[in-house]
Amino acid sequence: MSKVTRRTFLKSSTAIGAGVLVCGTASTPRVFGANERLRIAVAGVNGRGSGHISGYLEQPNVEIAYLIDPDQNVLDRRLKALEEKVQGKYTCKGVADVREALEDKSLDAISIAAPNHWHSPMTIWAAQAGKHVYVEKPMSHDIAEGRVAWEAQKKYNVVVQHGTQSRSNSGNAGLHQAIHEGKFGKLKISYGYACKPRSGIGFKEPSDPPSNLDWNLWRGPAVIDQFHGNFVHYNWHWFWVTGNGELNNQGTHQLDMAFWALDPSVTHPVRAMAIGGRFQWNDQGETPNTMFGIAEYPNGQYVFFNVRNVNYQGYQSQVENQYYFEDGGKIVRGQYYAKGSDKGERVSVPAGKVTPGGNWGSFIAACRAGDPQMANGNAAQAHYSCTLGHLINNSYRLGQKVPFNAKAGRFGDNADAYEHFMTLHALMRDGVGVPEDKAEYVVGPWLNFDAQTERFTGEFAEQANKLVQDPHRPGFEVPAADKV
């Protein structure tokens, strides 16, 4: 395989952008005939990428032209399995470097399932090359690169669809439309839960990367000096340099649902904070396995979020969204409860408008039409919901340790926040057995955020603004939003 440098890629992508026959350029987005084959590349094929492969195999007139992965063993295994399924209908090429696939002028789209730190760079490079993009959640690893990815989508007029399958559900669309229309009263708190049992990851000593792994390409933009075995292939989620913790892992789905329910006029929160910790495990991971996060929007609406990834006897999984209204009513698990009532009524609303076909079919339909507005979960929506998670995470990352007890929650006069925090605290104390005053919470500061500049303001601005954009390794930089 010939190496494709970033310099040669950018040179070729500039030329592509000026072309007249390339899919997804700003001037001539390609429109497909019903029987014309769409060629797609899948980047990152070890875990979630296998689901991408299966999804596209079910779509008519779609050819998986490339599989991309820096682990040769993973790549060989997926190529063999794909060859068995397509039975000679077409040939798929395996490459380690996404840039090699993007230089193929006959490639129409890329589907990204690489680690989080690669999501925005691949999205940006693909847009510059005139390729449509399906990108796994979260679209961004930090606030700044999410904005650049959105700007790239707009400039090159490609489809970018965020991997939040809930956006392809007409029932979800109908529910949020009904909330926006005031069917249940004015929404006060949009609440998301990403509480599923997980266990610790132990410790892996620094070592040389395995011979089958192209370590340079795996880390890509991430500034990592030393390999250790907990990076590859899943536990990268629990390190800040490569992942975003559970809040912007599983939680991205519920963050997006929570944001979707807010008044359509809002964009970013005006402030956010978090309290949590990494309890029970005593392992190498950095991100919290327990968190209560709050974000306040300029219209007075709130998003609350709960992460609880520990495990214990009687643990209750909660991967869901709840909605609390100003008149005291609430929607929990598809039931509406009036104020003071413990008897719910099934929520029944008309289906909302989505592009049909599920997440894979809708993306392919949008690509064929060359219409970014057909994406179920577009780049703008992805940027707002991902940034919501980044703000909460950034508060946690700037937090101070305090004793693990009920006094740790600093919510001023927000009685709703204190009530929900105490529910979490009691579960950790009584379920997990975290001893009060013998363990510690991390309590993050309230961070004020300017939606227009996408910068922090106020007391903790200097520290928080250092987290707006991660440093990138040479050759893998993300351009400024106005230079994309």
KANOR-V732682 format. One record per residue. SS is DSSP state (@ for helix, = for strand, . for the rest). PSI is psi in whole degrees, 0 to 359 (none if undefined). OMEGA is omega in whole degrees, -180 to 180 (999 if undefined). Layout:
ss = (SS	SS)
psi = (PSI	PSI)
omega = (OMEGA	OMEGA)
This chain:
ss = (.	.	.	.	.	@	@	@	@	@	@	@	@	@	@	@	@	.	.	.	.	.	.	.	.	.	.	.	.	.	.	.	.	.	.	.	.	=	=	=	=	=	=	.	.	.	.	@	@	@	@	@	@	@	@	@	@	.	.	.	.	=	=	=	=	=	=	=	.	.	=	@	@	@	@	@	@	@	@	@	@	@	@	@	@	@	.	.	.	.	.	.	=	=	=	.	.	@	@	@	@	@	.	.	.	.	.	.	=	=	=	=	.	.	.	@	@	@	@	@	@	@	@	@	@	@	@	@	.	.	.	=	=	=	=	=	.	.	.	.	.	.	@	@	@	@	@	@	@	@	@	@	@	@	@	@	.	.	.	=	=	=	=	.	@	@	@	@	.	@	@	@	@	@	@	@	@	@	@	@	.	.	.	.	.	.	=	=	=	=	=	=	=	=	=	.	.	.	.	.	.	.	.	.	.	=	.	.	.	.	.	.	=	.	@	@	@	@	@	.	.	.	.	.	.	.	.	=	.	.	.	.	.	.	@	@	@	@	.	.	.	.	.	.	.	.	.	.	.	.	@	@	@	@	@	@	@	@	@	@	@	.	.	.	.	.	.	.	.	.	=	=	=	=	=	=	=	.	.	.	.	.	.	.	.	.	.	.	.	=	=	=	=	=	=	=	.	.	.	.	.	=	=	=	=	=	=	=	.	.	.	.	.	.	.	.	.	=	=	=	=	=	=	=	=	.	.	.	.	=	=	=	.	.	=	=	=	.	.	.	.	.	.	.	=	=	.	.	.	.	.	.	.	.	.	.	.	@	@	@	@	@	@	@	@	@	@	@	@	.	.	@	@	@	.	.	.	.	@	@	@	@	@	@	@	@	@	@	@	@	@	@	@	@	@	@	@	.	.	=	=	=	=	.	.	@	@	@	.	.	.	.	.	.	@	@	@	@	@	@	@	@	@	@	@	@	@	@	@	@	@	@	.	.	.	.	.	.	.	=	=	=	=	.	.	.	=	=	=	=	.	.	.	.	=	=	=	.	.	.	@	@	@	@	@	.	.	.	.	.	.	.	.	.	.	.	.	.	.	.	@	@	@	.)
psi = (128	137	136	115	160	326	313	326	312	323	315	323	330	318	319	318	336	357	175	356	13	137	130	10	162	327	326	71	135	135	130	147	160	330	11	135	132	129	127	149	142	121	119	96	13	309	264	332	331	327	324	313	311	320	317	333	337	353	134	145	39	128	125	99	329	142	136	124	138	355	109	324	316	314	314	319	316	322	317	316	321	318	322	328	322	342	49	3	329	170	133	136	137	129	159	331	121	330	332	318	319	339	351	111	341	357	134	328	160	143	118	120	28	174	159	322	349	347	307	315	317	320	315	312	319	316	318	330	5	26	140	158	128	120	129	157	147	149	331	150	341	174	312	316	334	319	318	320	318	316	324	319	316	316	318	0	39	161	130	116	129	139	51	94	337	334	344	6	117	334	317	318	318	320	313	327	318	321	316	325	357	19	327	11	186	129	133	310	127	118	128	146	133	72	99	145	134	170	171	167	2	205	139	127	149	143	174	145	154	153	336	354	126	94	324	315	327	312	329	243	343	130	92	124	323	131	144	158	347	351	320	120	357	328	359	337	331	18	135	330	338	332	188	19	183	332	315	35	255	321	341	324	313	329	317	319	318	316	319	325	340	165	133	348	343	154	279	157	159	338	160	156	169	152	138	205	174	91	158	327	319	60	192	345	155	329	155	144	358	130	143	119	150	139	133	134	161	340	6	354	154	151	127	150	142	121	132	93	6	179	146	167	123	9	137	114	140	104	92	176	144	156	127	134	158	333	5	353	165	156	120	121	49	6	137	129	121	161	128	359	140	10	115	156	136	131	127	114	155	152	145	176	122	162	122	165	8	184	323	312	322	322	315	320	318	320	315	323	345	34	102	334	346	349	130	91	79	183	323	312	321	317	317	317	326	319	324	313	320	320	315	315	319	323	313	317	338	12	166	148	136	162	144	94	176	341	352	330	119	89	15	232	20	92	327	315	316	319	314	324	319	328	314	316	317	322	320	322	311	327	303	329	26	123	129	137	8	7	181	139	156	120	115	154	159	123	124	138	134	114	332	313	346	46	156	150	167	202	320	19	318	313	318	323	341	342	359	323	130	148	149	147	149	137	349	24	151	130	166	156	326	3	4	none)
omega = (177	179	177	-179	177	-180	-180	179	-178	177	-179	-179	175	178	178	-178	-179	-175	-177	-175	-175	-180	167	176	-176	-174	-173	175	-175	175	-173	167	-175	-176	-179	-176	176	-176	-173	174	175	-177	-176	-169	-178	-174	-178	180	177	175	176	180	-179	-179	-178	176	-180	-177	-180	175	174	178	174	-171	-178	161	-173	177	179	176	-174	179	177	-178	-180	-179	-179	178	179	-180	180	179	179	-177	-177	173	174	179	174	-180	178	180	176	179	179	-172	-179	-176	177	178	-177	177	179	-176	-180	177	-175	-172	175	-180	-166	176	177	174	-171	-175	179	-169	-178	178	178	178	-178	-180	-179	179	178	179	178	-179	171	-171	161	-176	178	175	-12	180	-176	174	175	-173	-172	-176	174	176	-179	178	178	179	178	178	-179	-176	-175	173	176	172	168	178	-178	-175	175	-171	-179	179	179	-178	-177	176	176	179	179	179	-177	174	179	177	179	-178	176	-179	-176	-173	-178	180	179	-177	173	-166	176	178	169	-174	178	-176	173	176	-176	-176	180	-179	174	-179	174	-177	171	176	178	-174	-179	-176	171	-173	179	-179	-180	-179	173	-177	-174	180	179	-180	-169	174	161	-170	179	174	-170	15	-178	-171	170	178	-169	175	-174	-176	-178	-176	-179	-178	-177	-178	177	169	171	-175	180	177	-177	172	-179	176	180	179	-178	-176	-178	177	-176	-179	-174	178	-180	172	173	176	-178	175	-178	172	-179	-179	175	-172	167	-167	-177	-175	-174	-176	-177	-172	-177	171	178	-179	166	-177	180	172	-180	-178	-173	178	178	176	-180	161	169	178	-176	172	179	-173	178	-180	179	178	-180	-180	178	175	175	173	-168	174	177	-176	-177	-172	-173	-179	179	176	180	172	179	177	174	180	174	178	174	-179	176	-178	174	179	-178	174	-177	178	179	180	177	177	178	-176	171	169	-175	176	-176	-175	-179	-178	179	178	180	178	179	177	-179	180	-175	-172	-180	-178	178	-179	173	-173	-174	-174	179	179	179	-179	-178	-178	177	179	174	177	179	-179	179	178	-179	174	179	-176	178	-173	177	179	177	179	179	174	-173	-179	-174	-178	-178	-173	-179	-179	-180	-176	179	180	-179	179	-178	175	-179	174	177	-178	-179	178	180	-179	-172	-179	-179	-178	176	-175	179	179	175	174	-175	165	164	-180	180	178	167	179	177	-172	177	-175	-177	-179	-175	176	177	177	173	-166	-174	-173	-176	180	-175	-179	174	180	-179	178	177	169	-179	177	178	-178	-178	-175	172	-178	173	-175	-179	179	-173	999)
